[in-house]
Amino acid sequence: MAPDRIPPFAVEQWMNDHETTCKYNLAETCCASVSIDQLLALSENKEAKITDILDTSRIQDYGEITGTTDLRTQLSRLYSSKVGTPLTAKNVLITPGAIAANHMVLYSLIGPGDHVVCHYPTYQQLYTIPRSLGAEVSLWKSKPEANWLPDFEELKAMVTDNTKLIILNNPQNPTGAVLPKPLLHKIIDFAEAKNLTILSDEVYRPLFHSISPLSSDFPPSTLSLGYKNVIVTGSLSKAYSLAGIRIGWVASRSAELIEKITITRDYTTISVSQLDQSVAAFALAPDTIHALLGRNIQMAKANVDILDRWIIKHDEYCSWIKPLAGTTAFVKFQRDGKPIDTVAFCQSLQDKMGVLIMPGDFAFGEEFKGYVRIGYVCHTEVLKEGLEEMRKFMRKEYDDLPVLES
């Protein structure tokens, strides 16, 4: 499809235009990133050395084409816990980030005349790329009045004879909501009965900070629910604080689906950096992963409470459904019963106070007037200082912002 048929990627466009000039980045969706030295310090193996992460004697050829055995084994281990049938390393493909993983899956499975149902709001790639490939896309909408849960009956009604794929985002960007376990089981049973493939973007998994693993709603990975035609994508960027190494993956229990995606991958990737994969394998190893995730979950717990208190203090102007997982919150701002012009709000906030947040209607769809996305799992001091600058802005500048008609 010609490039002019693909609309600009709004989230990435806003970030590209603004993130290098802000002082307080509250639009960032990654847990506060770590250095290689910090990653090494997190390891429970206190005899580990930098050469255990980066072997400087290793020849830098293409390496294993579909991903190193070490990294794919670490990932297969994570998807094999608490399930009857372990996932093999052969069922995992390494990609340059989850964005590449999603693109490969969609390109491999979708074409003209197909129909796709996509959980919404979500990362724009997940519905724009299917449309660019000639598919019709129906948006399965989460509803704020239902705590950002979508209606299962609406999903059933959307599926047609030419539906090829159901796309989920769990935990959800930008709301931080989760599709609970009982709903996931309903989706799986329905998809299996209809022989539909499911793509679940789980890039914010396993950053569950406000829902207990003991809860009956706690969502397992979609890959562990017993249906073969499930594909999940993930990365080291969000929950694991390593966006700079550009490591993502595709995993499925279906050898046929993995083979289709491998064919597409051969045309786009060949292989992924051996250096990046070495860092990723060290991060996911048992000696490191628990401390790394523990750091990030504790930071998320502390920071979401700080943001909650800020919203309560400004509840005359803003409201939210408190997120259960991930790193993002979708906050609604209004004045005199009308939504704030969030593009004007976000631009003025950065110009005057140096704080970067994301306008919801610009990034996620015009129906989200008044909403902004805030990334709150940055370093706690950055969040506190950024929210203090926002407090000053609310007192001095907020009443002068334009409002929109609902």
C-alpha positions, 0 to 999 in steps of 0.5 A, a space after each residue: 500500500 502506498 505510504 500516503 495511505 497510512 496516516 501519521 502515527 500520532 503517539 510517536 509523532 507527539 513524542 518525537 516532537 516533544 520529548 527531547 525538549 521537556 524537563 519532566 517527561 510524564 508521557 514516557 511509557 517505560 518503567 524508569 530505564 536502567 543502565 547495564 551497570 545498574 542491571 548488573 547490580 540488581 543480579 542476585 549473583 554478586 559474583 557476576 561480571 560485566 563480561 557475563 552480560 557482554 562477552 567482548 570476545 564473541 564474534 559479531 556475526 549474524 548469530 542464530 537467525 531466529 534468536 539466541 537459544 539462551 534468550 528464547 529459553 528464558 522466555 519459554 520458561 516464563 510462559 511455561 510456569 503454572 501451565 500443563 504444557 511447557 512452551 518450547 524455545 522453538 515457539 519464540 521468535 526474537 524481534 527488534 522490539 514489540 512494534 516489529 513483532 506486532 507488524 510481522 504478525 499483522 503482515 503475515 496474517 491479514 490481507 484485503 477482504 479480511 476483517 479484524 476486531 481490535 480492543 480499543 483504545 490502544 496503540 495505534 499500530 494495532 488497528 492502523 496497520 490492518 487497515 493499511 493491509 486492506 482489512 476492515 477493522 471493528 473497534 471493540 471499545 472499552 468503556 470508562 463507565 465500566 471501569 474501561 472494560 469492553 462488553 463481551 456481547 459486543 465482541 460476539 456481535 462484531 465477528 463475521 464470516 470473514 473475521 480473521 483476527 481478534 486483537 487484545 492489549 492486556 494490560 491496556 495502553 492508555 488506560 492501565 485496565 486489565 481484561 480479567 481472567 473470566 473475560 479472557 476465558 470467554 474470549 478464548 472459548 468463543 475464538 476457539 469455537 469460531 476458529 479465530 486467531 488471537 493476537 494479544 499485545 502483552 507488552 506491559 505484562 507482568 507489571 501488575 501493581 494494583 491487582 493481587 495475584 490471588 484475585 480471581 480476576 488476575 489475568 494470566 497470559 493469553 498464551 497459557 489458556 489452552 488455545 493453540 491459535 494464540 499469539 502474544 507479543 512482548 518486549 524488554 522496554 516497558 516492564 523491564 526498563 530496557 527500551 534501549 536494547 530493542 528486544 521484543 518477541 513473538 510467541 505461540 503454541 502453534 508451529 504453523 503460525 510461527 512458521 508464517 511469521 518466520 517467513 515474514 521476519 526473514 524479509 525484514 530482520 534476518 537477525 537481532 543484535 547479539 549484544 542486545 540479546 545478551 543483555 536481555 537474556 541476563 535481565 530475564 535470568 532467574 538471578 536478575 528478573 525478580 529484583 528487576 521486576 520487584 524494583 519496577 512494581 514497587 515504583 509503580 505502586 508508590 507512584 500511582 498512589 502519588 498520582 492518585 493523591 494529586 488527582 483527588 486534590 484537583 478533582 474539581 477539574 480531573 477524574 480517572 479510573 485508577 489503573 491496575 497495571 502497566 505504566 499509563 493512566 488516562 485522566 480526563 480534564 474538564 472545566 464548566 462541564 466541558 472537556 479541555 482542549 488537551 492539545 492546547 493544554 499539553 502544549 502550554 504545559 510543556 512550554 510554560 512548565 517543562 512537563 510533557 504529557 500526551 493529549 488523548 484525542 490527538 493520540 487515541 481518537 477524537 472521542 477522547 476529548 479532554 483525556 490525557 495519558 500520563 506515564 507515571 512509572 518514571 523515577 519517583 522524584 521526576 513524578 513528584 516534581 512534574 506534578 508540582 509544576 502541574 499544580 502550579 499550572 492548574 492554579 495560574 493557567 488552567 482557567 485560560 485554556 480553551 474548552 471543546 464541545 462534548 
